[in-house]
Amino acid sequence: MNTAAAFLDIALIIAFVALVLGQVLSMVRLVIGPSSGDRILALDTMVINALGLVVVIGIRQGVHIYFEISMLIAMLGFVSTVALARFILRGDIIE
């Protein structure tokens, strides 16, 4: 096995474990968050962690479609975070 490939495998495993740990901690914050702002930030962090997981899986498998999926997840995550924050602040999403 090539040394560079071995280092890449180790780096991907470390990245995957770190992202899963971040996802679990964000879920904990989502459940016990004292305010709605904390819960919105936890959801946004979960979207970012899911995005990272999709990218790591895409790198590991060498399939390019995962990067397009990650762009869709990023756009939906941004829109949903803005919609939730707007709903919390104003009570409605569309004026």
Order of alpha helices (4+ residues) and beta strands (2+ residues): alpha-alpha-alpha
